[in-house]
Each structure stands twice: as C-alpha cells, then as structure tokens.
Amino acid sequence: MGIRGLSGPDESTVAGAPGLRDTRGRGLRDLRISVTDRCNFRCPYCMPAEVFGEGYRFLPRKDILRLEEILRIARLVARAGATKMRITGGEPLARANLAALIEGLAATPGVTDLALTTNAVLLPAHAPRLAEAGLQRVTTSLDSLRPEVFARMSGGRGTVDQVLAGIAAAQAAGLTPLKVNCVVQRGVNDDGVLELARHFRGTGHILRFIEFMDVGTMNRWDHSQVVPARELLDRIDAELPLEPTEPNYHGEVARRYRYRDGAGEIGMIASVSQPFCGDCSRARLSAEGELVTCLFAKEGRDLKTPMREGASDDTLYQMITGSWQERTDRYSEERSAGAGPQKAGDRIEMYKIGG
C-alpha cells in the first residue's frame, strides 16, 4: 500500500498474532507513536526550561524515523494485535507533513482508533487537514485556566486563550470526543481543579485529571506534590455530584465518572495512588525508533538500525512480538508497594516517548 509515498509491508508476508500476550497475560492493544522530540512548550514536569534552553541539541533529522519508517512499524504492530494508534511527541504538530502519516495509519488494516495528543496551540492551523486525512480524535493539555499558573506550568510558552482556540478548532473539525488532560501538582495548580471542572462541564469535552508522576528523571518529582485521585474526586463531587461509570474498554487508563445531572463526564488517571499496570496494553515507539513497553522503562528495543540495514518485515515483526512476549513491566505497582522511584538516569524521558 502506498499513501502519498508512505509504503507499508506486504500483507501476505506477515502472519497476525491475535493471541499475543506478555508474561503477565496482557495483550497488545495500543501503540503510541512519538513523531518528534521537539516541543514548543517547556512544561517543568516534562521538558524543564533550565535543561531544554535555546542551546539544547535535539535529535538531528537523520536520527529520527522517516514517516514511511513509522508507518512500516505501525503496520507490523497492528498485525501483532494493536487496534489503537495515538500520535504523540514532543509536540506532534511540529512534525512536517504529519497529515500524510495520518492518511497511512487511517488506511492500515486493523486500526480502528486514531488519535493525537497535543498542547493545542497549533491546532487552528492543522485541525481541518488532519481530520480530512483520517484523524478521529484529539487530546489536549490544559493545566490551568489562570494565566499566571498556566505560564508556570508551560514554561512561559503559549497562553490559555491559544489552547482554548485550539480546542475550539478541533471541535469544529469534528475531532471529538475531545479530551482535555490536566496534570495536578499540589501547591501549584490543584486549587484550580474545580474551576476547570466548571468550565468544561456541559461542553461535551472530557476533562481528565492526571496524578503527578515520576516520568523521566528531570521533573524533580516529589510524592508530596501528588494529589490522589480520591481527593480530587471528593473536591469535585462536593459541588458537582458524580457517580462512577463503566470503562469504555478493558485496560482503559482513566477511571470514568459522570455528573449525576447528565452534564458530561470526567476521568482520573491515578498511576501513583491506584496503579493500573495489570491492565496495561500500551507499547510506545520513540522518535528515534525504539520500541518501548512501559512509560517508566529504562530502555527500548532499537528497530531503526535493523530496518535501515535491510531487515525484512518478518524479522522486524519477530522483534516486535518478541519484545512484547518478554515484557514484565509493572513499575507503578512496584512504586506503590514501597520500592520507591528509580534512581535518576534510569528512565527514558517523557518527551521522547509521549505521555
């Protein structure tokens, strides 16, 4: 298949694996694809400005997967059982010709859910074309509606109004249901949680609160800054009554709650207080071509080198399925059990593999 110059593997050469499971019996359902390590924000929990300053050297172009290479791997992962593809970064909208990749992924056999995660600032310029290319949904980030708090949490990049304009553009393009993610840090933005809930209640958008996690090694994670999902729920429920609702699918990251008056729903992603490793069905592809099987992984499996050295689709497929079948990851459970966070330098940075 060729989509504007993006070619994938010959379907006849690769056998599917509908029963693929890791060592804990977890199936492969999701692939999160980082298309760039660059970002126009400097969120301190991901890319702190003091580290990623003007002189920081991001990956050179030659070291980043080409779009046709991403599509080739994605099609093989789909053959291994993944039905959901999510485009991430860095900021994925900073990647040139992204619509061509979206077209290729949308035409990939087995892919039924195609989404993108973005800080939303560039959405007004890109949302219509991405929707036309086959993108189905968008998840945006908005950590506060207060300009001064937003600036602190975005590293001084972008504005609340730009994010809201991006959300409006995505809605107008039909990229819904739209999700809005908020990373909550105690003493930083937790006092604005109700304000966000009131703002998005009744809009049809799904607001999701994420516990501050020790992803990567540079965000100065401190457990004292974690606001447990239970506490957030109690705060919101006291003013805007909630009730739990069923997950959309087995292994869904966010626990869903709906307003009792029918005005929509919110989600809680509680990796710290309520680990969900046992249901995790997600693999990640880094911008430089590593297959990573956990958000907190120390390393991934290099697919780019063998691919560029001429590896066949069958060889790459065996590498992908072998990595999943050998998977033992359960970092959040281990942290919760008292093992504590890994030492600095032991985890892949979040901007390399998305959230």
C-alpha positions as CSV (number, residue, x, y, z in Angstrom):
1,M,0.0,0.0,0.0
2,G,1.2,3.5,-0.8
3,I,-0.2,6.6,0.8
4,R,1.4,9.7,-0.7
5,G,4.8,8.0,-0.8
6,L,4.4,6.1,2.5
7,S,4.7,2.4,1.9
8,G,4.0,-0.4,4.4
9,P,4.8,-4.2,4.5
10,D,3.3,-6.7,2.1
11,E,0.3,-8.0,3.9
12,S,0.9,-11.5,2.6
13,T,4.3,-11.8,4.2
14,V,3.4,-11.3,7.9
15,A,1.1,-13.5,9.9
16,G,-1.1,-12.0,12.5
17,A,-1.0,-12.9,16.2
18,P,-4.4,-12.3,17.7
19,G,-3.4,-14.2,20.9
20,L,-0.2,-12.2,21.6
21,R,0.4,-11.8,25.4
22,D,3.2,-10.7,27.6
23,T,4.5,-12.6,30.7
24,R,1.5,-11.3,32.7
25,G,-1.1,-12.2,30.1
26,R,-1.6,-8.6,28.9
27,G,-2.5,-8.2,25.2
28,L,-1.1,-5.5,22.9
29,R,-3.9,-3.0,22.0
30,D,-2.3,0.4,21.8
31,L,0.7,1.9,20.0
32,R,1.7,5.5,21.0
33,I,3.9,7.0,18.3
34,S,6.3,9.8,19.1
35,V,7.0,11.7,15.8
36,T,9.4,14.3,17.2
37,D,11.4,15.0,20.3
38,R,10.8,18.8,19.9
39,C,8.2,20.9,21.6
40,N,7.1,24.5,21.6
41,F,6.3,24.3,25.4
42,R,8.7,23.8,28.3
43,C,6.5,22.2,30.9
44,P,8.6,21.6,34.1
45,Y,7.1,18.1,34.5
46,C,8.4,17.1,31.0
47,M,10.9,19.5,29.4
48,P,12.1,22.0,32.1
49,A,13.4,25.2,30.5
50,E,16.5,25.2,32.6
51,V,17.6,21.9,30.8
52,F,16.0,22.5,27.4
53,G,17.2,26.0,26.8
54,E,17.9,27.8,23.5
55,G,21.2,25.9,23.1
56,Y,19.8,22.4,23.7
57,R,20.5,20.0,20.9
58,F,17.6,17.9,19.9
59,L,17.9,14.8,17.7
60,P,19.3,15.6,14.2
61,R,16.9,14.8,11.4
62,K,18.8,11.7,10.2
63,D,18.3,10.1,13.6
64,I,14.5,10.5,13.6
65,L,12.3,7.9,11.9
66,R,11.1,8.9,8.5
67,L,7.3,8.9,8.0
68,E,7.4,5.8,5.8
69,E,9.5,4.0,8.5
70,I,7.0,4.9,11.2
71,L,4.2,3.6,9.0
72,R,6.0,0.3,8.3
73,I,6.5,-0.3,12.0
74,A,2.9,0.7,12.9
75,R,1.5,-1.7,10.3
76,L,3.5,-4.5,11.8
77,V,2.4,-3.6,15.4
78,A,-1.2,-3.6,14.1
79,R,-0.6,-7.1,12.7
80,A,0.5,-8.1,16.2
81,G,-2.9,-7.0,17.6
82,A,-2.9,-3.2,18.2
83,T,-6.1,-1.5,17.1
84,K,-5.4,1.9,18.5
85,M,-2.8,4.4,17.3
86,R,-2.0,7.6,19.1
87,I,0.4,10.3,17.7
88,T,2.5,12.0,20.3
89,G,5.8,13.9,20.7
90,G,7.2,16.2,21.9
91,E,4.6,18.3,20.2
92,P,3.5,16.2,17.2
93,L,2.2,19.2,15.3
94,A,5.8,20.4,15.0
95,R,6.4,17.5,12.6
96,A,6.2,18.4,8.9
97,N,3.8,16.6,6.7
98,L,2.0,14.9,9.6
99,A,-1.2,14.6,7.6
100,A,0.5,12.1,5.2
101,L,1.3,9.8,8.2
102,I,-2.3,10.1,9.4
103,E,-3.6,9.0,6.0
104,G,-1.3,6.0,6.0
105,L,-2.3,5.0,9.6
106,A,-6.0,5.5,8.8
107,A,-5.7,3.1,5.9
108,T,-3.8,0.4,8.0
109,P,-5.8,-2.8,8.3
110,G,-6.9,-3.4,11.9
111,V,-6.6,0.2,13.1
112,T,-10.0,1.3,14.4
113,D,-9.0,4.2,16.7
114,L,-6.6,7.0,15.5
115,A,-5.9,9.9,17.9
116,L,-3.4,12.6,18.6
117,T,-2.1,14.3,21.8
118,T,-1.1,17.9,21.5
119,N,-0.7,21.1,23.6
120,A,-3.3,22.5,21.1
121,V,-1.6,25.8,20.3
122,L,-1.0,24.8,16.6
123,L,-4.4,23.1,16.2
124,P,-6.2,26.0,14.4
125,A,-3.7,25.7,11.5
126,H,-3.8,21.9,11.3
127,A,-7.1,20.5,12.6
128,P,-9.1,20.7,9.4
129,R,-6.4,18.9,7.3
130,L,-5.8,16.3,9.9
131,A,-9.5,15.5,10.1
132,E,-9.6,15.2,6.4
133,A,-6.6,12.8,6.5
134,G,-8.5,10.5,8.8
135,L,-7.6,11.6,12.3
136,Q,-10.6,10.8,14.6
137,R,-9.9,12.4,18.0
138,V,-7.7,14.8,19.8
139,T,-6.4,15.0,23.4
140,T,-5.2,18.4,24.5
141,S,-3.4,19.6,27.6
142,L,-4.6,22.4,29.9
143,D,-3.2,22.5,33.4
144,S,-4.9,25.7,34.5
145,L,-7.3,28.4,33.3
146,R,-5.4,31.0,35.3
147,P,-2.8,32.8,33.0
148,E,-0.1,33.0,35.7
149,V,-0.4,29.4,36.7
150,F,-0.6,28.2,33.1
151,A,2.6,30.1,32.3
152,R,4.3,28.4,35.2
153,M,3.3,25.0,34.0
154,S,4.0,25.6,30.3
155,G,7.4,27.1,30.9
156,G,6.2,30.5,29.8
157,R,5.2,29.3,26.4
158,G,1.7,29.7,24.9
159,T,-1.4,31.1,26.5
160,V,-4.7,29.8,27.9
161,D,-6.5,31.6,25.1
162,Q,-4.4,29.8,22.5
163,V,-5.2,26.4,24.0
164,L,-8.9,27.2,24.1
165,A,-8.8,28.4,20.5
166,G,-7.1,25.1,19.6
167,I,-9.8,23.1,21.4
168,A,-12.5,25.1,19.5
169,A,-10.7,24.3,16.2
170,A,-10.6,20.6,17.0
171,Q,-14.3,20.6,17.8
172,A,-15.2,22.5,14.6
173,A,-13.2,19.9,12.6
174,G,-15.1,17.0,14.2
175,L,-12.1,15.7,16.2
176,T,-14.4,14.5,19.0
177,P,-15.0,13.3,21.7
178,L,-12.2,15.7,22.7
179,K,-10.3,15.0,25.9
180,V,-8.5,17.7,28.0
181,N,-5.7,16.5,30.3
182,C,-4.6,18.3,33.4
183,V,-1.5,17.2,35.4
184,V,-2.2,18.1,39.0
185,Q,0.6,19.2,41.4
186,R,-0.2,20.1,45.0
187,G,0.6,23.7,45.7
188,V,1.0,24.5,42.0
189,N,-2.4,24.1,40.3
190,D,-4.6,21.9,42.5
191,D,-6.6,24.9,43.7
192,G,-7.9,25.3,40.1
193,V,-9.4,21.9,39.7
194,L,-13.0,22.9,40.4
195,E,-12.6,25.9,38.1
196,L,-11.6,23.6,35.2
197,A,-14.4,21.2,36.0
198,R,-17.0,24.0,35.9
199,H,-15.5,25.3,32.6
200,F,-15.8,22.0,30.7
201,R,-18.9,20.7,32.3
202,G,-21.7,20.6,29.8
203,T,-19.4,21.1,26.8
204,G,-19.2,17.5,25.7
205,H,-15.4,17.5,26.3
206,I,-13.9,15.0,28.7
207,L,-11.7,16.6,31.4
208,R,-9.1,14.2,32.8
209,F,-7.0,14.8,35.9
210,I,-3.6,13.1,36.0
211,E,-1.7,12.5,39.2
212,F,1.8,14.0,39.0
213,M,4.1,11.1,38.0
214,D,7.8,10.4,38.2
215,V,8.1,10.1,34.4
216,G,11.7,10.6,33.2
217,T,14.3,12.0,35.6
218,M,14.3,15.8,35.3
219,N,10.9,16.8,36.7
220,R,12.0,16.9,40.4
221,W,9.2,14.6,41.3
222,D,8.2,14.6,44.9
223,H,5.5,12.4,46.3
224,S,4.3,15.3,48.5
225,Q,3.2,17.0,45.3
226,V,0.9,14.2,44.3
227,V,-2.8,14.9,44.8
228,P,-4.5,11.5,45.0
229,A,-7.4,11.0,42.6
230,R,-9.7,10.2,45.6
231,E,-9.0,13.6,47.0
232,L,-9.8,15.3,43.7
233,L,-13.0,13.3,43.3
234,D,-14.2,14.3,46.7
235,R,-13.5,18.0,46.0
236,I,-15.4,17.9,42.7
237,D,-18.2,15.7,44.0
238,A,-18.9,18.1,46.9
239,E,-20.0,20.8,44.5
240,L,-20.8,18.9,41.3
241,P,-22.1,15.4,42.3
242,L,-20.5,12.5,40.4
243,E,-21.0,8.8,40.0
244,P,-18.7,6.1,38.6
245,T,-19.4,4.7,35.1
246,E,-18.2,1.7,33.2
247,P,-14.9,1.8,31.3
248,N,-15.1,2.1,27.5
249,Y,-12.8,-0.9,27.1
250,H,-10.7,-3.3,29.2
251,G,-7.5,-1.6,30.2
252,E,-8.7,2.0,29.8
253,V,-6.2,4.3,31.6
254,A,-8.7,6.8,33.1
255,R,-11.4,5.8,35.5
256,R,-14.6,7.4,34.4
257,Y,-17.1,9.4,36.4
258,R,-20.2,11.2,35.1
259,Y,-22.1,14.1,36.6
260,R,-25.3,12.9,38.1
261,D,-27.3,15.5,36.3
262,G,-26.1,14.3,32.9
263,A,-23.8,17.2,32.2
264,G,-20.9,15.1,31.0
265,E,-18.0,13.2,32.5
266,I,-14.5,13.5,33.9
267,G,-11.7,11.0,34.1
268,M,-9.0,10.2,36.7
269,I,-5.6,8.8,35.8
270,A,-4.2,7.6,39.1
271,S,-0.9,5.8,38.2
272,V,0.6,6.7,41.7
273,S,-2.3,6.0,44.1
274,Q,-4.1,3.3,42.1
275,P,-1.7,1.6,39.7
276,F,-3.1,0.0,36.6
277,C,-0.1,-2.0,35.4
278,G,-2.1,-5.2,35.4
279,D,-4.3,-4.0,32.5
280,C,-1.7,-2.1,30.6
281,S,-1.9,-2.8,26.8
282,R,0.3,0.0,25.5
283,A,3.6,0.0,23.6
284,R,5.4,3.1,22.5
285,L,7.6,4.0,19.5
286,S,10.1,6.7,20.2
287,A,11.0,9.3,17.6
288,E,14.4,7.6,17.1
289,G,12.9,4.2,16.5
290,E,12.9,2.4,19.8
291,L,10.0,0.1,20.8
292,V,9.3,0.8,24.5
293,T,7.0,-1.3,26.6
294,C,6.5,0.9,29.6
295,L,6.2,4.7,30.2
296,F,8.8,4.2,33.0
297,A,11.1,2.0,31.0
298,K,14.9,2.3,31.3
299,E,15.4,1.5,27.6
300,G,13.7,0.3,24.5
301,R,14.4,-2.1,21.6
302,D,16.1,-0.5,18.6
303,L,14.0,-1.1,15.4
304,K,15.5,1.7,13.3
305,T,19.0,0.2,12.9
306,P,18.0,-3.3,11.7
307,M,15.3,-1.7,9.5
308,R,17.8,0.6,7.8
309,E,20.3,-2.3,7.5
310,G,17.7,-4.1,5.4
311,A,15.8,-6.3,7.9
312,S,12.7,-8.0,6.4
313,D,9.2,-7.4,7.6
314,D,9.3,-10.9,9.1
315,T,12.4,-10.1,11.1
316,L,11.0,-6.8,12.4
317,Y,7.7,-8.5,13.2
318,Q,9.5,-11.1,15.3
319,M,11.4,-8.4,17.1
320,I,8.2,-6.6,17.9
321,T,6.3,-9.7,19.1
322,G,9.3,-11.0,21.0
323,S,9.7,-7.7,22.9
324,W,6.0,-7.9,23.9
325,Q,6.1,-11.6,24.9
326,E,9.1,-10.9,27.1
327,R,7.5,-7.9,28.8
328,T,7.4,-7.9,32.6
329,D,6.9,-4.2,33.3
330,R,5.0,-3.2,36.5
331,Y,6.8,-0.1,37.6
332,S,3.8,1.7,39.1
333,E,2.8,-1.3,41.2
334,E,6.4,-1.7,42.4
335,R,6.5,2.0,43.4
336,S,3.1,1.6,45.2
337,A,4.5,-1.5,47.0
338,G,7.2,0.6,48.5
339,A,10.1,0.1,46.1
340,G,10.3,3.8,45.5
341,P,11.1,5.6,42.3
342,Q,14.1,4.5,40.3
343,K,17.4,6.5,40.6
344,A,18.0,9.4,38.3
345,G,19.1,8.3,34.9
346,D,17.2,5.1,35.0
347,R,14.2,6.2,32.9
348,I,13.5,7.3,29.4
349,E,12.4,11.0,29.3
350,M,8.8,11.5,28.6
351,Y,9.3,13.9,25.7
352,K,11.0,11.0,23.8
353,I,8.0,8.7,24.1
354,G,4.9,10.8,24.8
355,G,2.7,10.5,27.8
